[in-house]
């Protein structure tokens, strides 16, 4: 798995993921808040499987096609 998430994209995914999980724990968006696990995991791993079919890459360290 080559990294395809980087920079601002990574930071936003982590923040949104934590915010959604926190809202679920506090009872605001239960059970939909648990979907925050997905952006949190992709932000921490630096790889998003949804980017593959579209050829997206926000990571400056890798080139498309590598």
Order of alpha helices (4+ residues) and beta strands (2+ residues): alpha-alpha-alpha
